[in-house]
Amino acid sequence: MDLNNIDEVKSFLYVHKYWIISVIFFVWISLFSENSWYERKRLNNKKEMLVEQKNYYIKKIQRDSSKLNQLKTDNDNLEKFARENYFMSKKNEDVFIIVD
């Protein structure tokens, strides 16, 4: 190796050390840190999925709450629910279950 060439590299590094360190820092932060672009994108996707699940469960809770309110207030609805879901019957009544 030529010593003159090594001195040129050293002088270049010395003159531009702040720029080189800044570039290395930004590359490290953007690609390898826990706040990287990839990690942010992954967390945003997860957040969107969780928001969709939250909305689904809120609608399901509202639907079930209204159905529960109907079952608590009306005996006819309660009887219909028991017959359809638990195959309950009155005295002297036969229940036929037809499966497709």
Gaussian input, Z-matrix of N, CA and C with variables (Angstrom, degrees):
# hf/3-21g

backbone

0 1
 N
 C     1     B1
 C     2     B2     1     A1
 N     3     B3     2     A2     1     D1
 C     4     B4     3     A3     2     D2
 C     5     B5     4     A4     3     D3
 N     6     B6     5     A5     4     D4
 C     7     B7     6     A6     5     D5
 C     8     B8     7     A7     6     D6
 N     9     B9     8     A8     7     D7
 C    10    B10     9     A9     8     D8
 C    11    B11    10    A10     9     D9
 N    12    B12    11    A11    10    D10
 C    13    B13    12    A12    11    D11
 C    14    B14    13    A13    12    D12
 N    15    B15    14    A14    13    D13
 C    16    B16    15    A15    14    D14
 C    17    B17    16    A16    15    D15
 N    18    B18    17    A17    16    D16
 C    19    B19    18    A18    17    D17
 C    20    B20    19    A19    18    D18
 N    21    B21    20    A20    19    D19
 C    22    B22    21    A21    20    D20
 C    23    B23    22    A22    21    D21
 N    24    B24    23    A23    22    D22
 C    25    B25    24    A24    23    D23
 C    26    B26    25    A25    24    D24
 N    27    B27    26    A26    25    D25
 C    28    B28    27    A27    26    D26
 C    29    B29    28    A28    27    D27
 N    30    B30    29    A29    28    D28
 C    31    B31    30    A30    29    D29
 C    32    B32    31    A31    30    D30
 N    33    B33    32    A32    31    D31
 C    34    B34    33    A33    32    D32
 C    35    B35    34    A34    33    D33
 N    36    B36    35    A35    34    D34
 C    37    B37    36    A36    35    D35
 C    38    B38    37    A37    36    D36
 N    39    B39    38    A38    37    D37
 C    40    B40    39    A39    38    D38
 C    41    B41    40    A40    39    D39
 N    42    B42    41    A41    40    D40
 C    43    B43    42    A42    41    D41
 C    44    B44    43    A43    42    D42
 N    45    B45    44    A44    43    D43
 C    46    B46    45    A45    44    D44
 C    47    B47    46    A46    45    D45
 N    48    B48    47    A47    46    D46
 C    49    B49    48    A48    47    D47
 C    50    B50    49    A49    48    D48
 N    51    B51    50    A50    49    D49
 C    52    B52    51    A51    50    D50
 C    53    B53    52    A52    51    D51
 N    54    B54    53    A53    52    D52
 C    55    B55    54    A54    53    D53
 C    56    B56    55    A55    54    D54
 N    57    B57    56    A56    55    D55
 C    58    B58    57    A57    56    D56
 C    59    B59    58    A58    57    D57
 N    60    B60    59    A59    58    D58
 C    61    B61    60    A60    59    D59
 C    62    B62    61    A61    60    D60
 N    63    B63    62    A62    61    D61
 C    64    B64    63    A63    62    D62
 C    65    B65    64    A64    63    D63
 N    66    B66    65    A65    64    D64
 C    67    B67    66    A66    65    D65
 C    68    B68    67    A67    66    D66
 N    69    B69    68    A68    67    D67
 C    70    B70    69    A69    68    D68
 C    71    B71    70    A70    69    D69
 N    72    B72    71    A71    70    D70
 C    73    B73    72    A72    71    D71
 C    74    B74    73    A73    72    D72
 N    75    B75    74    A74    73    D73
 C    76    B76    75    A75    74    D74
 C    77    B77    76    A76    75    D75
 N    78    B78    77    A77    76    D76
 C    79    B79    78    A78    77    D77
 C    80    B80    79    A79    78    D78
 N    81    B81    80    A80    79    D79
 C    82    B82    81    A81    80    D80
 C    83    B83    82    A82    81    D81
 N    84    B84    83    A83    82    D82
 C    85    B85    84    A84    83    D83
 C    86    B86    85    A85    84    D84
 N    87    B87    86    A86    85    D85
 C    88    B88    87    A87    86    D86
 C    89    B89    88    A88    87    D87
 N    90    B90    89    A89    88    D88
 C    91    B91    90    A90    89    D89
 C    92    B92    91    A91    90    D90
 N    93    B93    92    A92    91    D91
 C    94    B94    93    A93    92    D92
 C    95    B95    94    A94    93    D93
 N    96    B96    95    A95    94    D94
 C    97    B97    96    A96    95    D95
 C    98    B98    97    A97    96    D96
 N    99    B99    98    A98    97    D97
 C   100   B100    99    A99    98    D98
 C   101   B101   100   A100    99    D99
 N   102   B102   101   A101   100   D100
 C   103   B103   102   A102   101   D101
 C   104   B104   103   A103   102   D102
 N   105   B105   104   A104   103   D103
 C   106   B106   105   A105   104   D104
 C   107   B107   106   A106   105   D105
 N   108   B108   107   A107   106   D106
 C   109   B109   108   A108   107   D107
 C   110   B110   109   A109   108   D108
 N   111   B111   110   A110   109   D109
 C   112   B112   111   A111   110   D110
 C   113   B113   112   A112   111   D111
 N   114   B114   113   A113   112   D112
 C   115   B115   114   A114   113   D113
 C   116   B116   115   A115   114   D114
 N   117   B117   116   A116   115   D115
 C   118   B118   117   A117   116   D116
 C   119   B119   118   A118   117   D117
 N   120   B120   119   A119   118   D118
 C   121   B121   120   A120   119   D119
 C   122   B122   121   A121   120   D120
 N   123   B123   122   A122   121   D121
 C   124   B124   123   A123   122   D122
 C   125   B125   124   A124   123   D123
 N   126   B126   125   A125   124   D124
 C   127   B127   126   A126   125   D125
 C   128   B128   127   A127   126   D126
 N   129   B129   128   A128   127   D127
 C   130   B130   129   A129   128   D128
 C   131   B131   130   A130   129   D129
 N   132   B132   131   A131   130   D130
 C   133   B133   132   A132   131   D131
 C   134   B134   133   A133   132   D132
 N   135   B135   134   A134   133   D133
 C   136   B136   135   A135   134   D134
 C   137   B137   136   A136   135   D135
 N   138   B138   137   A137   136   D136
 C   139   B139   138   A138   137   D137
 C   140   B140   139   A139   138   D138
 N   141   B141   140   A140   139   D139
 C   142   B142   141   A141   140   D140
 C   143   B143   142   A142   141   D141
 N   144   B144   143   A143   142   D142
 C   145   B145   144   A144   143   D143
 C   146   B146   145   A145   144   D144
 N   147   B147   146   A146   145   D145
 C   148   B148   147   A147   146   D146
 C   149   B149   148   A148   147   D147
 N   150   B150   149   A149   148   D148
 C   151   B151   150   A150   149   D149
 C   152   B152   151   A151   150   D150
 N   153   B153   152   A152   151   D151
 C   154   B154   153   A153   152   D152
 C   155   B155   154   A154   153   D153
 N   156   B156   155   A155   154   D154
 C   157   B157   156   A156   155   D155
 C   158   B158   157   A157   156   D156
 N   159   B159   158   A158   157   D157
 C   160   B160   159   A159   158   D158
 C   161   B161   160   A160   159   D159
 N   162   B162   161   A161   160   D160
 C   163   B163   162   A162   161   D161
 C   164   B164   163   A163   162   D162
 N   165   B165   164   A164   163   D163
 C   166   B166   165   A165   164   D164
 C   167   B167   166   A166   165   D165
 N   168   B168   167   A167   166   D166
 C   169   B169   168   A168   167   D167
 C   170   B170   169   A169   168   D168
 N   171   B171   170   A170   169   D169
 C   172   B172   171   A171   170   D170
 C   173   B173   172   A172   171   D171
 N   174   B174   173   A173   172   D172
 C   175   B175   174   A174   173   D173
 C   176   B176   175   A175   174   D174
 N   177   B177   176   A176   175   D175
 C   178   B178   177   A177   176   D176
 C   179   B179   178   A178   177   D177
 N   180   B180   179   A179   178   D178
 C   181   B181   180   A180   179   D179
 C   182   B182   181   A181   180   D180
 N   183   B183   182   A182   181   D181
 C   184   B184   183   A183   182   D182
 C   185   B185   184   A184   183   D183
 N   186   B186   185   A185   184   D184
 C   187   B187   186   A186   185   D185
 C   188   B188   187   A187   186   D186
 N   189   B189   188   A188   187   D187
 C   190   B190   189   A189   188   D188
 C   191   B191   190   A190   189   D189
 N   192   B192   191   A191   190   D190
 C   193   B193   192   A192   191   D191
 C   194   B194   193   A193   192   D192
 N   195   B195   194   A194   193   D193
 C   196   B196   195   A195   194   D194
 C   197   B197   196   A196   195   D195
 N   198   B198   197   A197   196   D196
 C   199   B199   198   A198   197   D197
 C   200   B200   199   A199   198   D198
 N   201   B201   200   A200   199   D199
 C   202   B202   201   A201   200   D200
 C   203   B203   202   A202   201   D201
 N   204   B204   203   A203   202   D202
 C   205   B205   204   A204   203   D203
 C   206   B206   205   A205   204   D204
 N   207   B207   206   A206   205   D205
 C   208   B208   207   A207   206   D206
 C   209   B209   208   A208   207   D207
 N   210   B210   209   A209   208   D208
 C   211   B211   210   A210   209   D209
 C   212   B212   211   A211   210   D210
 N   213   B213   212   A212   211   D211
 C   214   B214   213   A213   212   D212
 C   215   B215   214   A214   213   D213
 N   216   B216   215   A215   214   D214
 C   217   B217   216   A216   215   D215
 C   218   B218   217   A217   216   D216
 N   219   B219   218   A218   217   D217
 C   220   B220   219   A219   218   D218
 C   221   B221   220   A220   219   D219
 N   222   B222   221   A221   220   D220
 C   223   B223   222   A222   221   D221
 C   224   B224   223   A223   222   D222
 N   225   B225   224   A224   223   D223
 C   226   B226   225   A225   224   D224
 C   227   B227   226   A226   225   D225
 N   228   B228   227   A227   226   D226
 C   229   B229   228   A228   227   D227
 C   230   B230   229   A229   228   D228
 N   231   B231   230   A230   229   D229
 C   232   B232   231   A231   230   D230
 C   233   B233   232   A232   231   D231
 N   234   B234   233   A233   232   D232
 C   235   B235   234   A234   233   D233
 C   236   B236   235   A235   234   D234
 N   237   B237   236   A236   235   D235
 C   238   B238   237   A237   236   D236
 C   239   B239   238   A238   237   D237
 N   240   B240   239   A239   238   D238
 C   241   B241   240   A240   239   D239
 C   242   B242   241   A241   240   D240
 N   243   B243   242   A242   241   D241
 C   244   B244   243   A243   242   D242
 C   245   B245   244   A244   243   D243
 N   246   B246   245   A245   244   D244
 C   247   B247   246   A246   245   D245
 C   248   B248   247   A247   246   D246
 N   249   B249   248   A248   247   D247
 C   250   B250   249   A249   248   D248
 C   251   B251   250   A250   249   D249
 N   252   B252   251   A251   250   D250
 C   253   B253   252   A252   251   D251
 C   254   B254   253   A253   252   D252
 N   255   B255   254   A254   253   D253
 C   256   B256   255   A255   254   D254
 C   257   B257   256   A256   255   D255
 N   258   B258   257   A257   256   D256
 C   259   B259   258   A258   257   D257
 C   260   B260   259   A259   258   D258
 N   261   B261   260   A260   259   D259
 C   262   B262   261   A261   260   D260
 C   263   B263   262   A262   261   D261
 N   264   B264   263   A263   262   D262
 C   265   B265   264   A264   263   D263
 C   266   B266   265   A265   264   D264
 N   267   B267   266   A266   265   D265
 C   268   B268   267   A267   266   D266
 C   269   B269   268   A268   267   D267
 N   270   B270   269   A269   268   D268
 C   271   B271   270   A270   269   D269
 C   272   B272   271   A271   270   D270
 N   273   B273   272   A272   271   D271
 C   274   B274   273   A273   272   D272
 C   275   B275   274   A274   273   D273
 N   276   B276   275   A275   274   D274
 C   277   B277   276   A276   275   D275
 C   278   B278   277   A277   276   D276
 N   279   B279   278   A278   277   D277
 C   280   B280   279   A279   278   D278
 C   281   B281   280   A280   279   D279
 N   282   B282   281   A281   280   D280
 C   283   B283   282   A282   281   D281
 C   284   B284   283   A283   282   D282
 N   285   B285   284   A284   283   D283
 C   286   B286   285   A285   284   D284
 C   287   B287   286   A286   285   D285
 N   288   B288   287   A287   286   D286
 C   289   B289   288   A288   287   D287
 C   290   B290   289   A289   288   D288
 N   291   B291   290   A290   289   D289
 C   292   B292   291   A291   290   D290
 C   293   B293   292   A292   291   D291
 N   294   B294   293   A293   292   D292
 C   295   B295   294   A294   293   D293
 C   296   B296   295   A295   294   D294
 N   297   B297   296   A296   295   D295
 C   298   B298   297   A297   296   D296
 C   299   B299   298   A298   297   D297

   B1=1.4466
   B2=1.5218
   B3=1.2467
   B4=1.4560
   B5=1.5344
   B6=1.3278
   B7=1.4639
   B8=1.5199
   B9=1.2792
   B10=1.4538
   B11=1.5314
   B12=1.2951
   B13=1.4532
   B14=1.5422
   B15=1.2906
   B16=1.4624
   B17=1.5277
   B18=1.3032
   B19=1.4667
   B20=1.5252
   B21=1.3228
   B22=1.4658
   B23=1.5336
   B24=1.3241
   B25=1.4646
   B26=1.5216
   B27=1.3350
   B28=1.4604
   B29=1.5236
   B30=1.2992
   B31=1.4652
   B32=1.5281
   B33=1.3174
   B34=1.4645
   B35=1.5342
   B36=1.3303
   B37=1.4590
   B38=1.5294
   B39=1.3067
   B40=1.4567
   B41=1.5335
   B42=1.3076
   B43=1.4684
   B44=1.5206
   B45=1.3172
   B46=1.4661
   B47=1.5349
   B48=1.2940
   B49=1.4617
   B50=1.5262
   B51=1.3167
   B52=1.4659
   B53=1.5228
   B54=1.3113
   B55=1.4741
   B56=1.5287
   B57=1.2849
   B58=1.4692
   B59=1.5260
   B60=1.3082
   B61=1.4645
   B62=1.5241
   B63=1.3183
   B64=1.4662
   B65=1.5262
   B66=1.3157
   B67=1.4614
   B68=1.5261
   B69=1.3083
   B70=1.4714
   B71=1.5351
   B72=1.3114
   B73=1.4592
   B74=1.5290
   B75=1.3333
   B76=1.4672
   B77=1.5160
   B78=1.2997
   B79=1.4690
   B80=1.5250
   B81=1.3030
   B82=1.4614
   B83=1.5352
   B84=1.3187
   B85=1.4590
   B86=1.5307
   B87=1.3082
   B88=1.4680
   B89=1.5151
   B90=1.3181
   B91=1.4608
   B92=1.5216
   B93=1.3157
   B94=1.4565
   B95=1.5196
   B96=1.2980
   B97=1.4651
   B98=1.5250
   B99=1.3249
   B100=1.4591
   B101=1.5226
   B102=1.3015
   B103=1.4627
   B104=1.5213
   B105=1.2843
   B106=1.4551
   B107=1.5330
   B108=1.3026
   B109=1.4620
   B110=1.5234
   B111=1.2983
   B112=1.4648
   B113=1.5273
   B114=1.2978
   B115=1.4713
   B116=1.5220
   B117=1.3032
   B118=1.4698
   B119=1.5267
   B120=1.3272
   B121=1.4678
   B122=1.5235
   B123=1.3326
   B124=1.4565
   B125=1.5313
   B126=1.3216
   B127=1.4629
   B128=1.5240
   B129=1.3241
   B130=1.4651
   B131=1.5233
   B132=1.3308
   B133=1.4630
   B134=1.5189
   B135=1.3166
   B136=1.4607
   B137=1.5248
   B138=1.3128
   B139=1.4702
   B140=1.5220
   B141=1.3420
   B142=1.4611
   B143=1.5279
   B144=1.3206
   B145=1.4517
   B146=1.5288
   B147=1.3314
   B148=1.4535
   B149=1.5289
   B150=1.3212
   B151=1.4671
   B152=1.5288
   B153=1.3359
   B154=1.4622
   B155=1.5260
   B156=1.3186
   B157=1.4669
   B158=1.5287
   B159=1.3084
   B160=1.4645
   B161=1.5254
   B162=1.3298
   B163=1.4674
   B164=1.5235
   B165=1.3306
   B166=1.4681
   B167=1.5212
   B168=1.3244
   B169=1.4565
   B170=1.5291
   B171=1.3153
   B172=1.4716
   B173=1.5139
   B174=1.3396
   B175=1.4720
   B176=1.5236
   B177=1.3242
   B178=1.4669
   B179=1.5307
   B180=1.3194
   B181=1.4602
   B182=1.5194
   B183=1.3227
   B184=1.4615
   B185=1.5274
   B186=1.3307
   B187=1.4602
   B188=1.5361
   B189=1.3317
   B190=1.4673
   B191=1.5331
   B192=1.3154
   B193=1.4672
   B194=1.5165
   B195=1.3274
   B196=1.4662
   B197=1.5278
   B198=1.3347
   B199=1.4639
   B200=1.5311
   B201=1.3150
   B202=1.4639
   B203=1.5190
   B204=1.3230
   B205=1.4566
   B206=1.5275
   B207=1.3201
   B208=1.4610
   B209=1.5261
   B210=1.3350
   B211=1.4609
   B212=1.5301
   B213=1.3097
   B214=1.4618
   B215=1.5215
   B216=1.3203
   B217=1.4650
   B218=1.5191
   B219=1.3077
   B220=1.4672
   B221=1.5274
   B222=1.3276
   B223=1.4616
   B224=1.5279
   B225=1.3325
   B226=1.4707
   B227=1.5306
   B228=1.3054
   B229=1.4660
   B230=1.5266
   B231=1.3240
   B232=1.4626
   B233=1.5257
   B234=1.3273
   B235=1.4637
   B236=1.5265
   B237=1.3125
   B238=1.4686
   B239=1.5288
   B240=1.3195
   B241=1.4640
   B242=1.5276
   B243=1.3329
   B244=1.4637
   B245=1.5228
   B246=1.2988
   B247=1.4654
   B248=1.5315
   B249=1.3310
   B250=1.4703
   B251=1.5317
   B252=1.3035
   B253=1.4618
   B254=1.5171
   B255=1.3192
   B256=1.4643
   B257=1.5302
   B258=1.3344
   B259=1.4660
   B260=1.5266
   B261=1.3049
   B262=1.4631
   B263=1.5171
   B264=1.3093
   B265=1.4605
   B266=1.5196
   B267=1.3268
   B268=1.4624
   B269=1.5220
   B270=1.3249
   B271=1.4623
   B272=1.5204
   B273=1.3112
   B274=1.4659
   B275=1.5390
   B276=1.3122
   B277=1.4573
   B278=1.5270
   B279=1.3001
   B280=1.4746
   B281=1.5205
   B282=1.3325
   B283=1.4623
   B284=1.5016
   B285=1.3236
   B286=1.4585
   B287=1.5123
   B288=1.3211
   B289=1.4546
   B290=1.5241
   B291=1.3056
   B292=1.4537
   B293=1.5169
   B294=1.3250
   B295=1.4584
   B296=1.5122
   B297=1.2942
   B298=1.4750
   B299=1.4930
   A1=110.27
   A2=113.45
   A3=120.56
   A4=109.31
   A5=116.29
   A6=120.38
   A7=111.62
   A8=116.67
   A9=120.82
   A10=109.68
   A11=115.91
   A12=121.47
   A13=110.92
   A14=117.66
   A15=122.47
   A16=110.02
   A17=116.92
   A18=120.54
   A19=111.29
   A20=116.43
   A21=119.93
   A22=110.59
   A23=116.68
   A24=120.96
   A25=110.28
   A26=116.35
   A27=120.22
   A28=111.21
   A29=116.44
   A30=119.00
   A31=110.72
   A32=116.90
   A33=120.06
   A34=110.55
   A35=116.27
   A36=120.50
   A37=111.60
   A38=116.19
   A39=120.48
   A40=111.18
   A41=116.65
   A42=120.90
   A43=110.80
   A44=117.47
   A45=121.51
   A46=112.93
   A47=117.76
   A48=120.34
   A49=112.62
   A50=118.47
   A51=120.43
   A52=111.43
   A53=116.35
   A54=119.56
   A55=110.98
   A56=116.11
   A57=120.05
   A58=110.47
   A59=116.51
   A60=120.36
   A61=110.56
   A62=117.02
   A63=120.49
   A64=111.38
   A65=116.89
   A66=120.92
   A67=110.61
   A68=116.79
   A69=120.57
   A70=110.25
   A71=116.34
   A72=120.88
   A73=111.14
   A74=117.55
   A75=120.51
   A76=112.27
   A77=117.35
   A78=120.06
   A79=109.62
   A80=116.58
   A81=120.31
   A82=110.92
   A83=116.44
   A84=120.77
   A85=110.94
   A86=117.10
   A87=119.36
   A88=113.17
   A89=119.35
   A90=120.25
   A91=114.74
   A92=118.69
   A93=119.62
   A94=115.74
   A95=119.24
   A96=118.92
   A97=110.64
   A98=116.42
   A99=119.81
   A100=111.80
   A101=118.18
   A102=122.80
   A103=111.62
   A104=116.96
   A105=121.02
   A106=111.17
   A107=114.07
   A108=120.55
   A109=110.46
   A110=117.67
   A111=121.74
   A112=111.06
   A113=116.72
   A114=120.59
   A115=110.57
   A116=117.17
   A117=121.15
   A118=110.39
   A119=116.63
   A120=120.63
   A121=110.40
   A122=117.51
   A123=121.43
   A124=110.90
   A125=116.42
   A126=120.18
   A127=111.59
   A128=117.98
   A129=120.47
   A130=110.99
   A131=117.24
   A132=120.33
   A133=110.89
   A134=116.37
   A135=120.78
   A136=110.08
   A137=116.81
   A138=121.22
   A139=110.65
   A140=116.86
   A141=120.34
   A142=111.18
   A143=116.72
   A144=120.84
   A145=110.53
   A146=117.26
   A147=120.98
   A148=112.13
   A149=117.01
   A150=120.49
   A151=109.64
   A152=117.07
   A153=120.38
   A154=110.96
   A155=117.04
   A156=120.47
   A157=110.84
   A158=115.84
   A159=120.27
   A160=110.28
   A161=116.64
   A162=120.40
   A163=111.33
   A164=116.68
   A165=120.65
   A166=110.27
   A167=117.34
   A168=120.50
   A169=111.95
   A170=117.82
   A171=119.80
   A172=109.87
   A173=117.04
   A174=120.29
   A175=110.82
   A176=116.70
   A177=120.59
   A178=110.69
   A179=117.62
   A180=121.28
   A181=110.36
   A182=117.55
   A183=120.82
   A184=110.67
   A185=116.21
   A186=121.02
   A187=110.41
   A188=116.43
   A189=120.54
   A190=111.28
   A191=116.83
   A192=119.75
   A193=110.90
   A194=116.78
   A195=119.02
   A196=110.80
   A197=116.97
   A198=120.00
   A199=110.39
   A200=117.63
   A201=121.67
   A202=110.62
   A203=117.04
   A204=120.91
   A205=110.35
   A206=117.58
   A207=121.18
   A208=111.02
   A209=116.55
   A210=119.85
   A211=111.85
   A212=117.14
   A213=120.55
   A214=112.39
   A215=118.05
   A216=120.93
   A217=113.57
   A218=119.44
   A219=120.84
   A220=109.54
   A221=116.38
   A222=121.01
   A223=112.52
   A224=116.32
   A225=118.88
   A226=110.56
   A227=116.77
   A228=120.21
   A229=111.14
   A230=116.38
   A231=120.60
   A232=110.85
   A233=116.03
   A234=120.16
   A235=110.97
   A236=117.40
   A237=121.42
   A238=110.82
   A239=117.19
   A240=121.76
   A241=110.86
   A242=116.81
   A243=120.68
   A244=111.06
   A245=118.18
   A246=121.40
   A247=111.45
   A248=117.05
   A249=120.23
   A250=112.51
   A251=117.37
   A252=119.86
   A253=114.08
   A254=117.87
   A255=120.15
   A256=112.88
   A257=116.55
   A258=123.39
   A259=111.78
   A260=116.79
   A261=121.54
   A262=109.08
   A263=115.31
   A264=119.77
   A265=110.06
   A266=114.25
   A267=120.34
   A268=108.53
   A269=116.05
   A270=120.25
   A271=109.85
   A272=115.49
   A273=122.67
   A274=111.85
   A275=116.30
   A276=120.92
   A277=108.58
   A278=115.99
   A279=120.49
   A280=109.57
   A281=114.91
   A282=120.89
   A283=107.40
   A284=116.26
   A285=122.45
   A286=108.77
   A287=116.48
   A288=121.46
   A289=107.69
   A290=115.99
   A291=121.46
   A292=107.51
   A293=116.15
   A294=122.43
   A295=108.59
   A296=116.51
   A297=120.78
   A298=110.92
   D1=147.53
   D2=179.56
   D3=-86.92
   D4=127.60
   D5=-179.61
   D6=-65.96
   D7=-30.59
   D8=178.85
   D9=-64.57
   D10=-40.26
   D11=179.38
   D12=-65.72
   D13=-39.52
   D14=178.40
   D15=-65.53
   D16=-39.88
   D17=177.92
   D18=-64.53
   D19=-37.12
   D20=177.64
   D21=-64.76
   D22=-41.80
   D23=178.93
   D24=-64.15
   D25=-42.99
   D26=178.67
   D27=-62.66
   D28=-43.01
   D29=179.80
   D30=-66.86
   D31=-38.59
   D32=177.22
   D33=-62.05
   D34=-45.98
   D35=179.08
   D36=-63.53
   D37=-38.26
   D38=-179.81
   D39=-66.86
   D40=-41.96
   D41=-177.77
   D42=-71.13
   D43=-39.67
   D44=-173.81
   D45=-106.72
   D46=25.90
   D47=-174.27
   D48=-64.13
   D49=-36.76
   D50=-179.71
   D51=-68.52
   D52=-39.79
   D53=177.54
   D54=-66.40
   D55=-42.47
   D56=-179.27
   D57=-64.58
   D58=-44.72
   D59=178.98
   D60=-65.21
   D61=-39.49
   D62=178.76
   D63=-62.92
   D64=-44.17
   D65=179.11
   D66=-63.88
   D67=-44.36
   D68=178.44
   D69=-61.85
   D70=-41.83
   D71=179.24
   D72=-61.28
   D73=-48.89
   D74=-178.27
   D75=-66.87
   D76=-35.47
   D77=175.72
   D78=-64.98
   D79=-44.71
   D80=-179.71
   D81=-62.34
   D82=-46.51
   D83=-178.46
   D84=-64.83
   D85=-42.68
   D86=-175.65
   D87=-75.68
   D88=-23.55
   D89=-175.55
   D90=-112.39
   D91=-35.29
   D92=-168.07
   D93=-115.84
   D94=-12.33
   D95=-176.83
   D96=-82.73
   D97=173.41
   D98=178.92
   D99=-74.09
   D100=-10.60
   D101=175.48
   D102=-105.69
   D103=28.02
   D104=-176.67
   D105=-70.79
   D106=167.65
   D107=178.99
   D108=-59.84
   D109=-44.52
   D110=-179.63
   D111=-62.15
   D112=-43.59
   D113=-179.31
   D114=-65.80
   D115=-40.16
   D116=177.43
   D117=-61.57
   D118=-45.11
   D119=179.92
   D120=-62.71
   D121=-42.78
   D122=179.76
   D123=-63.23
   D124=-42.12
   D125=179.98
   D126=-68.96
   D127=-36.41
   D128=177.04
   D129=-65.57
   D130=-40.29
   D131=177.00
   D132=-63.32
   D133=-41.96
   D134=178.89
   D135=-64.64
   D136=-40.24
   D137=178.84
   D138=-61.60
   D139=-44.96
   D140=179.04
   D141=-61.39
   D142=-41.20
   D143=178.64
   D144=-63.17
   D145=-42.57
   D146=179.98
   D147=-67.22
   D148=-35.26
   D149=177.18
   D150=-65.92
   D151=-41.09
   D152=176.79
   D153=-62.38
   D154=-42.86
   D155=177.96
   D156=-63.35
   D157=-40.84
   D158=179.40
   D159=-60.75
   D160=-46.87
   D161=179.06
   D162=-62.14
   D163=-40.03
   D164=178.48
   D165=-61.27
   D166=-46.88
   D167=-177.31
   D168=-70.94
   D169=-31.63
   D170=175.36
   D171=-63.90
   D172=-45.01
   D173=177.87
   D174=-63.43
   D175=-40.84
   D176=179.49
   D177=-64.18
   D178=-40.92
   D179=178.27
   D180=-63.89
   D181=-41.98
   D182=179.02
   D183=-63.61
   D184=-43.72
   D185=-179.88
   D186=-63.27
   D187=-45.14
   D188=-179.13
   D189=-69.27
   D190=-34.77
   D191=178.36
   D192=-65.39
   D193=-42.24
   D194=178.37
   D195=-66.12
   D196=-39.14
   D197=178.00
   D198=-65.71
   D199=-41.22
   D200=177.98
   D201=-63.61
   D202=-40.13
   D203=177.75
   D204=-62.97
   D205=-40.71
   D206=176.92
   D207=-63.21
   D208=-41.02
   D209=-179.97
   D210=-67.43
   D211=-34.84
   D212=-179.46
   D213=-74.56
   D214=-30.46
   D215=-173.03
   D216=-94.82
   D217=-24.30
   D218=-173.93
   D219=-126.69
   D220=119.86
   D221=-179.61
   D222=-68.41
   D223=-30.47
   D224=178.36
   D225=-64.49
   D226=-41.57
   D227=177.37
   D228=-65.75
   D229=-38.40
   D230=178.11
   D231=-63.33
   D232=-43.68
   D233=178.26
   D234=-63.94
   D235=-43.55
   D236=178.20
   D237=-61.04
   D238=-43.35
   D239=178.74
   D240=-61.93
   D241=-45.07
   D242=-179.69
   D243=-64.16
   D244=-39.97
   D245=179.21
   D246=-66.64
   D247=-42.69
   D248=-175.87
   D249=-74.49
   D250=-40.57
   D251=-172.33
   D252=-96.57
   D253=-30.72
   D254=-175.58
   D255=-116.50
   D256=5.30
   D257=175.83
   D258=54.53
   D259=39.62
   D260=177.54
   D261=-81.22
   D262=155.90
   D263=-179.05
   D264=-143.73
   D265=164.76
   D266=175.74
   D267=-83.96
   D268=172.91
   D269=176.62
   D270=-62.85
   D271=144.11
   D272=178.07
   D273=58.55
   D274=34.29
   D275=179.12
   D276=-127.75
   D277=134.83
   D278=178.59
   D279=-98.70
   D280=143.72
   D281=177.70
   D282=-116.04
   D283=126.05
   D284=177.10
   D285=-109.37
   D286=126.55
   D287=179.26
   D288=-105.18
   D289=119.28
   D290=-179.71
   D291=-109.02
   D292=121.04
   D293=-178.36
   D294=-110.17
   D295=133.22
   D296=178.86
   D297=-74.81

